[in-house]
Amino acid sequence: MELLDLENLSEEIESLGRQEKRELHSRLKILLAHLLKWHYQPQRRSKSWIYPIREQRREISRHLKENPSLKPYLPEAISICYETALDLVGQETLLDSETLPQTCPFSEGQIFEEPLHL
């Protein structure tokens, strides 16, 4: 019987954890950027914005169900990803990211559950 290579196993587990965090970050920064555009450009709202928000919400929810160890990390991830979301909004819109809130103005409920209406 072979002994487990604990060092390599530990490294593999850490690598998987980093990969799952990257997936969460990727989806969260897109969602936050869309929510910023939704809230700070109400005159530009359209159905084409609703669907990406719904998609990211669903995918993040699925990801958290598959990786429950990420749930306690979510507030930190929101804070980290919000900075990138500000940059995305600055690149994609006429909004000045410097004039938007510099910390996330949305609660978790608003991020993941707030209904969207045109």
Beta strands, then each sheet from edge to edge (+ up, - down):
end
